[in-house]
Amino acid sequence: MKRLPHLLALVALLVCTSARNPLPAAAQEPLPDHWILIERLAELEGQSEPFQAVVDHMAGVVKARSGVPGRLTCVDRALTEPWSVPALARELRDTLSAVVEQKDGSFASTWVGIAAHLDQQPPAASEHPGLADLDGRWDALADPELSGLPLLEALSDFVGAANGLLAAGLSKLSPPERRLLFSGGADFREAWYQGHFPGVETSAENAERVADWVHLLADAPFDHALYRAVAERLARLGEQAFVTTLVKRLGDVKERPKLEGFSGDLRAVVGAGPADRVVLGGKGKGKYGGPAALVIDLGGNDQYTRAAVVDEATALVSIVVDVAGNDTYEGECATATGGVALLFDAKGKDKYQGGRFTQAAATFGVALLVDRSGNDTYRMEDYGQGHALAGTALLYDLGGDDTYEAWAFAQGGGLAGGLSALVDADGDDSYLADLHWPDVYGNSGPNIYHGASQGYCTGIRSNGGAAGGLAALLDLGDGEDRYQSGNFSQGGAYYFSFALMYDGGGDDENFGTRYSQGFGVHQAAAVRWDAGGDDTYTCRSVAHTGMAWDEGVGYLLEDGGDDVYDVGDLGNGGAAQTGVAILIDLDGKDSYKSGSAGQGGTGSSEYHNKPSIGVLIDLGGDKDQYSNSGRGDGERRVTEGVEIFLDSKAKSFEKALRSLR
C-alpha cells in the first residue's frame, strides 16, 4: 500500500504524545500545538474571555446531559476537550487499519480495539467455559494433516459449538427482547427516520416502536465480550494462511449431494441443520441460496443469493469462504441480527448487489465482509456497506479499483450503540450514497437528498434518547478517489456520536450537501481528514467542511496539496450555537470560496447564549485565495464571535506561534 511522505504530518503535529492506549488519560497530556496556537491568536486580539467561555461551556456539556444512556468515553472527551478530537480520530483509524498493515488477515487486535472504543469488555474478558472447548476444536481442525470429510466434520463441530455459545449469550435477553431483536429492526429504523421530518407528527405506533428500541439499547443484557470472543475465533477461517490450505485439503472430496437452495458444483454437505451445516463447493460454478453455518467454495464464478446471513435465533453463525472466482452476491450477504456473519472472498472481480441490510450490516451482532483483491462493485439500497445498530459492522476491501453505491446509511453509516466502518486499502475508488432518500428539511435546495453515510453516526434524540456510536470510512491508499453523498455525510456525527472519514492521499474529489465533510452537531464530534494530494471539496446548501452546531465539534484536516474549497454558508471553519469548528490546511496553493459565517466564522448563538469558535488556519508559503472579506494570503483576523483566521508562511504550528507579534 503506497503512502505519501506527509501521510501522518498533520496529526503528528496535532498530537504531542505517542501513547497507544485507545483512550489515554486526558489530564496527563499537554495541549496540542494547534490548540495552543488558536488560544494565542484569541489572546493577542483580546478575545480570550469569550474564547474561554466557549471552552468552559463545552467542558460542562456532558455533565448537563448525564442522563443520556449509552454515552461513550471517547465521545465525552471529544466534547469536553475539543482539542483532543484529532488524536481520537487517529486512534480510531489505527484500530481499524491494523489488520491491513499486518497483512496476515488476523482481526484479533481489531476486536480488542473496537471493544475499547465502545467501552466494552475485550474478547479475552469473557470467561465462558465453552471458549476453551472452541479453542480445542480449532486446534484440531487447523492440523494440516486433517483433510477430506473428517475436516468437514471437524468444521461442522466447530461452527456448531460456536452457535451454542452465542445462543447461551443470547439467552440473557428476555423472550420479548429477543422477539423485538429478530423481528423489529426494520420497523424501528423506519419509525425513527419518519420522526426527522419537520411538521410531520409521529404516530403513536411509531413512537411506541422507537421507545421499545430505546429501552432495548439501554437495558438489554447483551454479552458483547462473548460475541467478539466467538467472532475472533470464527474469523480465523478467513485468514489467508488457513484459506490457502483448503484447496489441497478438500480438493478430493466429491460426494455430489443434493440440498435445497444449493446447486452446481456441490461436493459435500455435513451437519444436521443450519446451525452446524457445512457446504463444500468445487472449482466449477456453484449456486448458493440456502441457510448454512459455513460455505466453502474452492473456485469458479459463483452466484450467491444468500451468503453469510443470520436472521433467526436458531442459527446464529453463518460464514462464507470463497477461495477464487469472479463471483456475484445478490440479496443479503454478511448480515447479522443477534449473531455472527462473516464473508471472506479471497480473489476475483466480484459483484455485490442487494437491497436493504446487506454487505456488512449488523443489529446486536457482528457482521464482517472481507474482499481481498480484484476490482469489485458494491451496489445496494440502504443500511449496509458497514452499518451497525448496537453491533459491529465492518466491510474491508483490500485491493483493486472499487465502486461503492448506496442510497443512505451506508459506507460507514451507523446508528446508536455500535461501530460501523468501511475500510478500503488501495486503488482508485468511487463512493456514492445519494439521489434517493428525500431531504428531511425540504428547503436545502433542488436535487438534494439525505445520505447519512461515508463516516457518519447518529444517536436517537427522541423518546428519552440513546447516545450514538462510532462510524468511519477509511480509504487508506493514495489513489484518485471520488466521494459523493447526500446530507449528513463524509465525516459527520449527530447526538453523542463520533465519526471519521479518512483518505490516505491522492487527488480526490469530494461532493457533499447540507452537513458534510467534517461536522459535529447536537453534542457530537467528527473529522474529515485527508493525508494529501490536490483535492476538491464542493458542497451545495449550507454547513460543511469543518463545521459545528449546537455544542458540536467539527474538524477538516488537510495534510497538504493544492486544494479547492467551494462551499456555502457556515463552511470552511464555521460554527454556530456554541460549537467548535476548525479547518486546518498544512500546505499548498489553496482556494477558498464560501458564504457567510465561514472561513473562520461564526453564526447565531441563541440556543445557549454563548458564542462559538470558528477557525481556519492555512500554513505554508504558497499563495492562497479567499472569497470572504478580511481573509487573505499572509493575513490574520480575530474578531468577536469567536472568529479566528490565520494564513501563515510558517510550515508548522510551532513556527507559526513564534511568528505572532
Secondary structure, DSSP 8 states (H G I E B T S, - for coil): ----TTTTHHHHHH-------SS--GGGS---HHHHHHHHHHHHTT-HHHHHHHHHHHHTHHHHTTT-TT--HHHHHHHH-GGGHHHHHHHHHHHHHHHHHH-S---HHHHHHHHHHTT---GGG---THHHHHHHHHHHHT-TT--HHHHHHHHHHHHHHHHHHHHHHHTTS-HHHHHHHHHSHHHHHHHHHHTTSTT----HHHHHHHHHHHHHHHH----HHHHHHHHHHHGGGGSHHHHHHHHHHHTT------BTTEEEEEEEEESSSTTT-EEEEEEEEEEE-S--SEEEE-SS--EEEEEEEE-BTTB-EEEEEE-SS--EEEEEEEEEESSEEEEEE-SS--EEE-SSSBSSEEESSEEEEEE-SS--EEE-SEEESSEEESSEEEEEE-SS--EEEESEEESSEE-TTSEEEEEE-SS--EEEE-SSEE-SSS-S-TT-EEEEESSEEE-B-STT-B---EEEEEE-S-S--EEEE-EEESSEEESS-EEEEEE-SSS-EEEE-SSBSSEEESS-EEEEEE-SSS-EEEE-SS-BSSEEESS-EEEEEE-SS--EEE--SSBSSEEESS-EEEEEE-SS--EEE--SS-SSEE---TTTTS--EEEEEE-SSS--EE-STT--TT-EEEETTTEEEEE-S-SSHHHHHHH--
